[in-house]
Amino acid sequence: MAALGHRWDDGGVETFGEALRRWRGELPIRELARRAHCGKSHIWALESGRSFPSLRIAAALDKTLNAGVELAGRPPATDAAGISTSVAGPALTAGPVTARSVDPAVTGYFETQLEGHYRADMLLGPHDLIRIVATQFELIDRLARAASADTRRDLLGIGTAYAALVGWLYQDAGDLAASAFWRGIAQEFALRSRDPHLTAYALINHASVRTDLGDGAGVLDLCDAALATSDTLAPKVRLMALQQRAHGASLLGDRATVDTLLDTADTLTDRLDDNLPWGNACHRTPGYLQIQRATCYGRLGLAHEAAALWDHLLTDIPPTARRDHGVYLTRYATACVQAAQPDKALHLARQVVPIAAETGSARLRRELAALRHGMRPWKDARVATDLTEVLAATEA
């Protein structure tokens, strides 16, 4: 067995992904995923350095590959700057922080950076941003611990938004455990800031994870908690809670509630005049609420209605929203399959594959897996074979 932290001849330290590839050898990724009880896309992401393993997955890979404890026993990975890339780091830094003078204007700096991160995420996907945003959060945390009360509260507010963004990036990367961890950090910061809008926002972010887990009741519970003080919440926060609650209702098969919630949210769209630096997807995304409706309809199996919505909506998606464009195209393709239009679905899938490769979005790969599953009625037809060949590029 190779030594922990194996070094190459050039003096570089072997990464987790490199060690995993070395131990896998000629074993196909599909077979390793089957034996270790995890997804093929997750193995690919680990080997490519786009994701980091939980201790459970690392231990399962060790056992499957007979690698002793080389994978699970590896120290937390670091980048060239020595910054931890493990799930928990660099979120929290142990030990006291020396008191220092913190200029209140620093909060504005982080607010400006935040908008750029949001836009970069839409174009690039999660993996190139996770460490950048997490490291900035670490700085915000250190400053908040050293600052006076008023400045600390402002930093806790912007820190909530940064932690929530890292949680979203991990969610998009397919690591829901890491996402839940960061959502918890966001909730703590929101509570400490004593800002009811941020507290509700953090609850809505938790609900988003529950949506990906398929827990409709959990989504409703969290959104109801966020809406408990709806009379005093900013319209934007209420809109976010209502649309997320609609996703929970769709998971429970309740179309009437989906429509009622989204129609109510639509009445708020002319009142989104706040200057809050977070939660602005409803501003950046054309047809935001209709996109939520189309997604919910697809989940409810309303194929023709979902396809008609996507056909209209996709003409307005800006090129800067590349990852989201791929997700929406795939949802449109799945609706087409459900509406017995497999050839159109294949045409749409061909447009998605390069986006999936460029962004590394596990959410997008999950949508593609759902598309392949939906193609089963045509499994003996050429269109299904062609789809399998097209999607193979996302599973290499």
Buried (B, 14 or more C-beta within 10 A) or exposed (E): EEEBEBEEEEEEEBBBBBBBBBBBEEEEBEEBBEBBEBBBBBBBBBBEBBBBBBEEBBBBBBBBBEBBEBBBBBEEBBEEEEBBBBBEBBBEEEEEEEEEEBEEEBBEEBBEBBEEBBEBBBBBBBBBBBBBBBBBBBBBBBBBBBBEEEBBBBBBBBBBBBBBBBBBBBBBBBBBEBBBBBBBBBBBBBBBBEBBBBBBBBBBBBBBBBBBEEBBEBBBBBBBBBBEBBEEBBBBBBBBBBBBBBBBBBBBEBBEBBBBBBEBBBEBBEEBEEEBBBBBBBEBBEBBBBBBBBBBBBBBEBBBBBBBBBBEBBEEBEEEBBBBBBBBBBBBBBBBBBBEBBEBBBEBBBEBBEBBEBBBBBBBBBBBBBBBEBBEEBEEEEBBEBBEEBBEEBBE
